[in-house]
Amino acid sequence: MSSIGRVLAVVPARAGSKGVPGKNLRQVGGRSLVARSVDAAVATPSIDTVVVSTDGPDIADEARAAGARVLHRPADLAGDTASSESALLHVLDVLEQIHDEVPEVLVFLQATSPFTDPADLDAAVHRVRSGAADVVFAAAPSHAFLWRVDADGRARAVNHDAAVRPRRQDRAPEFRETGSFYVLRVDGFREHGHRFFGRTELAVVDAATAVDVDDETDLTVAQALATALVPVPNGAP
């Protein structure tokens, strides 16, 4: 492998998936989910290196074909209970051993978000590299009234006063974490061991395409959006 560079993008993509079998290889707009994630990273000017961490040979082949490097993800880091953070730290450790260098910024991309915009990603990287923030993550505007069911089965308002129904324009803005990307300073990530630390800011993205594929219904929605709103990424067949 050649030098890592200052900005490393990692796509954790394990082979196992209960909600959608073979999820990371399922296609949206003629391109697999893992390939679409690699496409977004490759198209982001500020990203120097793109790595896919996987335990699946077919995913590895797909990732290489899309232009990413591949690192094997050990079985103990690829189970249902393994955290994304553990896979990210594994990649950092392996690359440091190989290259004796550490990137300044880590871009964590989730293949389950098929509509990551390289422009949004690039802007987030620049905010972290400039020192303006330690973490920048994708979030979409939300105007939902949220409720929780308590132990007695009663509905309880979460983010609002149930006795008051303010107009949308009168409510303080709220944002939903999309899972699309997280841009992190590597030194802070290593110190804290999780993705939220220091000065954390939002990269506000388009709610219309903020789809996180977790089940077959999500995949159907993503397919419809790819057809109606989003062109097939460059390089797609």
SEDREN-350835 format. One record per residue: x, y, z of N, C-alpha, C in turn; residue in one letter. Coordinates in steps of 0.02 Angstrom, whole numbers, plus 32768, in hexadecimal, padded with zeros to 4 digits. Example, Ala and Ser with C-alpha at 12.3 -4.5 7.8 and 13.67 -1.06 7.14 Angstrom:
BEGIN
82947EE4818682677F1F818682947F5B8186A82827F90816282AC7FCB816582858002818AS
% end
This chain:
BEGIN
802A7FC48000800080008000802C803F8000M801680727FDD803A80B17FDC802780D9801BS80428116802180358140805B7FEA814B8065S7FD7815380A57F90815D80B57F7981A480A4I7FA381D580B17F8F821B80A97F71823780E8G7F5A827480E57F40829681207EF982838131R7ED1826F80FF7E8A8261810A7E7A821A80F3V7E6581F081217E5581AA81137E0A819F8119L7DEC818280E67DA5816E80E97DA0812380F3A7D77810E81217D6D80C7812F7D2380B68129V7D15808081047CD1806680FE7CD08021811EV7CB58019815B7CAD7FD681787C737FB38155P7C7F7F77813B7C4A7F5581157C507F098121A7C337EF381577C367EAC81677C067E84813CR7C127E4481367BE97E1A810A7BA57E098129A7BA37E02816A7B647DED81897B327E268190G7AF27E1781847ABD7E48818F7A7B7E228198S7A587E3281CF7A197E0F81DC79DE7E3081BAK79DD7E7381BB79A37E96819F799F7E8F8153G79D87E95813279DB7E8F80E97A157E6180D8V7A087E2280C97A3F7DF480B97A6B7E0E8080P7AAD7E0A808B7ADB7E2380587AD57E6D804CG7AC37E92807F7AAF7ED980777AE37F038052K7B227EFD80657B547F2A80487B607F207FFEN7B497EE77FE37B4F7EDB7F9B7B0D7EE67F76L7AD87EF67F9A7A997F057F797A9F7F467F51R7A7C7F4B7F1B7A857F837EED7A4F7FB97EF6Q7A667FF77EED7A3B80317EEB7A50805A7EAEV7A2480647E807A3580897E447A6C80697E1BG7A6D80277E187A9E80037DEF7AE37FFD7E0EG7AE9800D7E4E7B2A800C7E707B207FEE7EB5R7B4D7FC37ECB7B467FA67F0E7B4E7FDC7F44S7B347FCE7F7F7B397FFE7FB57B82800D7FC6L7BAC7FD97FC97BF27FE57FDA7C15800C7FA3V7C047FFE7F647C2380237F2D7C0D806C7F2DA7BCD80797F3D7BB680BF7F407BDB80E67F77R7BE880C57FAF7C0C80E67FE47C5480F57FD0S7C7480C57FAF7CB880D07F957CB781087F61V7C8681077F357C7F813B7F027C8081817F21D7C5881897F567C5381CA7F777C9781E07F94A7CBA81B07FB27CFB81C07FD07D2F81D17F9AA7D3081AA7F657D6081B57F2F7D5481F97F0EV7D14820D7F0B7D02824D7EEA7D0C82897F18A7D22827F7F567D2E82B57F857D7682CB7F82T7D8583077F697DCA831C7F5D7DF783197F9AP7DDD83277FD57E06832A80117E1982E6802ES7DFB82B180157E0A826E802E7E4482508007I7E778239802C7EB4821E800C7EB081D37FFFD7E9381AE802F7E938165802B7E4F814B8040T7E368119801C7DF680FA802C7E0280B0803AV7DEC809980757DF58054808A7DB18036809CV7DA57FFA80847D6A7FD480997D817F9D80C8V7D647F9B81037D737F6781357D3C7F338132S7D4D7EF5811F7D1A7EC281167D337E7C8125T7D057E5081367D147E0A813E7CF97DE18104D7CDD7E0380D17CBD7DE080997CE67DE58059G7CFA7DAD803C7D217DAE7FFD7CFD7DD17FC4P7CBC7DC87FBE7C977DE87F877C947E347F91D7C8C7E497FD07C8E7E917FDE7CD27EAE7FCFI7D067E887FE07D4B7E9E7FD27D567EA87F87A7D3E7E797F5F7D457E7F7F177D1F7EBC7EFCD7CE37EC77F167CBB7F007F017CDD7F427F14E7CF97F447F507D1B7F807F687D587F907F3DA7D7F7F5E7F2D7DBA7F6A7F037DA67F827EBER7D727F647EA37D5B7F787E607D437FC17E60A7D2A7FD97E997D12801E7E9E7D4B804F7EABA7D8680357EBB7DC080617EC57DD980687F0BG7DC2803B7F397DD8803F7F7E7E0E800A7F8CA7E3580177FC07E607FE47FDB7E367FBA800CR7E4C7F7E801A7E267F5180457E527F37807DV7E367F3780BA7E567F1780F37E277EE3810FL7E427EA8811C7E197E7281387E047E83817FH7DC47E7A818C7DA97E8881CF7DA67E4681F5R7DC97E40822D7DCA7E0182537D847DED826BP7D7A7DAC82747D387D9282877D1F7DB182C8A7D4C7DBD82F87D367DD883377D207E218333D7D2D7E4182F97D177E8582EE7CE07E8982BAL7CC67E4F82A67C947E4E82717C517E2F8286A7C497E2282C67C0B7E0682DE7BD57E3B82E9G7B997E2482FB7B607E5183047B6C7E84833CD7B957E72836D7B9F7E9F83A77BDD7ECB83A0T7C037EC0836B7C407EE883627C2E7F2F834FA7C517F5F836B7C427FA5835D7C677FBC831FS7C4C7FF083007C6E800F82C77CB1802C82DES7CB38048831B7CF0806583357D2880318337E7D187FF383497D4C7FBF834D7D6A7FB18308S7D407FB382D47D597FA882907D847FE3827AA7D708020828B7D97805B82797DDB805B829BL7DDD804B82DA7E1C804982FF7E49801282E3L7E2C7FDA82D07E537FA482B27E757FBC8272H7E517FE082477E6E7FFA820A7EA7802A8219V7E9D805782487ED18086825A7F0F80628274L7F05802F829E7F3D800982B97F647FE68282D7F417FC482557F627F9F82207F887FCE81F1V7F69800481DD7F8B803281AF7FC7805481D0L7FC2806182117FFB807E82348036804D8235E8027800D823F805C7FDA823E807C7FD481F9Q80537FD981C5806C7FD181818095800E816BI807B8049817A80988087815F80BF80B08191H80B880A081D280D880C8820680C281118200D8083811C81F18067815F81ED801D815C8202E8004819482197FBF819882307F9D81D3820CV7F6281C881EF7F3F820081CF7F2882338202P7F1D826F81EB7F0582A582177EBA82A08222E7E96828C81ED7E4D828C81EF7E34824881D7V7E02822E81FB7DE181EF81E97D9A81FE81D2L7D8881E681987D4481EC817E7D2381A88182V7CF181A281AC7CCC816481B57C8D8168818AF7C8B813C81587C51813A812A7C2B80F98134L7BE880FE81357BBF80C3813B7BA080B280F7Q7BAC807480E27B93805F80A17B47805E809FA7B27805E80D87ADE805C80DA7ABE809E80C8T7AE780D280BD7ACE811380A77AE2811D805ES7AB6810F802F7ACA810D7FE87ACE81507FC5P7ABC81877FE77ABA81C87FC47AE981FC7FE3F7B2281E77FFB7B52821580177B6C82447FE1T7B6882857FED7B7D82B77FBD7BC782C87FC9D7BF282BF7F977C3982CF7FA07C4583187FB4P7C1A83467F9E7C21838C7FB17C1683957FFCA7BE3837480187BD78377805F7C1283598085D7C2B8322806C7C6282FF808C7CA2832A808AL7CAF834980527CEB8372804A7CE983AE807AD7CAF83CD807F7CA8840780AC7CB383F280F4A7C9A83B781077CA3839F814C7CED8391815BA7D108374812B7D58836781347D7D83A9813FV7D6E83DB81177D90841B811E7D83843C8161H7D478433817C7D37844F81BE7D61842E81F4R7D6C83ED81EF7D9583CB82217DDF83DB8217V7DF683DA81DA7E3D83E981CC7E4F843081E0R7E21845E81DA7E2E84A481EB7E3284AF8236S7E1B847E825D7E19848682A57DD884A482BFG7DA984B282937D6A84CE82A87D41849D82D2A7D4A845C82C67D26842982EA7D5283EB82F2A7D4383C383257D658383832D7D3F834B830AD7CFD835383077CD1832282E77C9C834782C0V7C8E833082847C558349825D7C30830C8241V7BEF8309824E7BC982D082367B8A82E58212F7B7382BB81E57B3982CA81BB7AF982C681E4A7ACF82F981DB7A8F82FC81FE7A5C831F81D1A7A1F830881D479E9832581AB79B7834981D7A799B838181BF796983A581E7792D837881F6P7912837F823178D88358824578A683848269S7866837C8258783083A2827977FF8373829BH7816833682A877E9830382C577DB8311830EA779D83038322778A83028369779682BA8380F77C582B183AE77D8826E83C477B4825C8405L77A5821B840A77838200844577A681C1845DW779E81B2849D77B9817584BA7782815384E2R7781811084E2775080EB850A777180D7854BV775280EA8584777180DA85C5775F809385DBD777480818617776A803D86307720802B8638A76F5805D864076AD80528647768980518604D76AE805A85CE7690805A858C7674809D8577G768380D1859D766B8114858C769C8139855FR76818160853176AA8188850476C181C78528A770381D5852377208210854277458239850DR77398279850D775B82A584DE77A682A884EEA77D082A684BB781882A684C5783782EA84B7V782B8305847D784D83438469781F837F8465N77E6837B848877B783B28486778883AE84C2H776483E584CF773183E7850376F083D084E2D76D6839884F9769A837B84DA765E83AA84DDA765E83DA850B762684088512762B844384E1A7663844884BF766E8481849176808466844CV765D847E8419766C846783D5768584A383ACR76C584B483B276DF84ED838E76E284E18343P76E08518831E76E8851282D6773084FC82C6R773884DD828D777A84C5827977AE84FD827CR779C8537826277CC856F825F77DB858D82A4Q77B3857B82D677BE8596831977E785668345D77F6852B832C781D84FA8352786785038347R788F84F8837A78D784F9837278EB84C08343A791A84CC8316792C849782E6794B845B830AP793B842082F2795883E2830B797483BB82CFE79A1838D82DD79C3836A82A779C8831F82B8F79C082F7828579C482AE828B7A0782958270R7A2B827082987A69825182827A5A82208249E7A798229820F7A6981FF81D67A9381C081D3T7AD081C181F07AFD818881EB7B27818781ACG7B1D81B881817B4081B981417B8B81BF8149S7BA281F1816F7BEA81F9817A7BF9821C81BCF7C35820E81D47C50822D82107C99823D8200Y7CAC827C82097CF1829181FC7D1182A18240V7D48827F82507D65828182937DAF82918291L7DC582B982C17E0D82C082CB7E27827E82E8R7E5B826282CA7E73822082DD7E8D82208325V7EB2825383397ECE8253837D7E97825383B1D7E61827983A57E2A827A83D47E03823883D5G7DFB821A839B7DD881DA83977DFF81A483BCF7E4081A383B47E68817183D87E65817D8424R7E6581BB84387E6481CB847F7E2281B684A0E7DEB81C5847E7DA981B9849C7D8A8175848AH7D9D815984507D848117843D7D3E81168422G7D20815184177CDD815383F97CDA818F83CBH7CA4819483A47CA181C4836E7C8C820B8381R7C75821683BE7C5F825883D37C8B8271840BF7CB382A483FE7CE082BF84307CF18307841DF7D0B832C844E7D20837084407CE8839B8423G7CFB83C983F87CC983F483D87CA883CD839FR7C6983BC83A77C44839583767C1283C28353T7C1383C083107BE683EA82E87BC083C082B6E7B8C83DE82997B6383BD82687B7683D18221L7B7183A181F37B7083AF81AC7B2883A38197A7B0283D8818D7ABB83D1817E7AB383BC8136V7A938382812C7A8B836580EA7A41836380D7V7A348354809979F08353807E79C8831A809DD7992832B80BF796982F880E0794882C980ADA793E82E28070791B82B9803D7941827B802AA7983827D802F79AC8244801B79D282268056T79BF8238809379E1821F80CF79C581DB80E2A79CE81AA80B679B4816680C179EB813B80DFV79DB811681137A0880E5813179E980A08126D7A09807780FD79ED803780EA79F680058123V79BF7FF5814479C07FC6817C79937F8A816FD79637F91814179377F59813179227F5F80E7D78FA7F2F80D178E67F2D808B78BE7F6A8076E78967F8480A4786F7FC08095789D7FFB8086T78D1800380AF7902803980A379228031805FD79317FF3804D79507FE6800C79227FF97FD3L78E27FEA7FDA78B17FFD7FA878AC80487FA0T78AC806B7FD978AB80B57FD778E980D07FB5V792380B47FC5796180CB7FA6796180C07F5BA794680877F45794280797EFE791680AD7EDBQ78DE80BD7EFA78B080EE7EDD78D181337ED9A78F581467F0E791781867F0E794F81897ED9L797381527ED279A881507EA1798C815A7E5BA7952813F7E4F793281477E0D7916818D7E03T78F781A87E3778D481E77E30790082257E39A793282207E667955825E7E7979A0825E7E6CL79BF82257E727A0882247E737A2481FE7E36V7A50821D7E0F7A6E81FA7DD77A9D81C37DEEP7AA581907DC57AD4815B7DD57B1A81797DD9V7B4281687E0C7B8581857E157BB1817A7DD7P7BE181A67DCD7C10819E7D967C33815B7D9BN7C3A813A7D627C5C80FA7D617C2D80BF7D65G7BED80CC7D757BBD80957D797BAE807A7D34A7B9F803B7D2F7B90801D7CED7B4F80387CD0P
% end
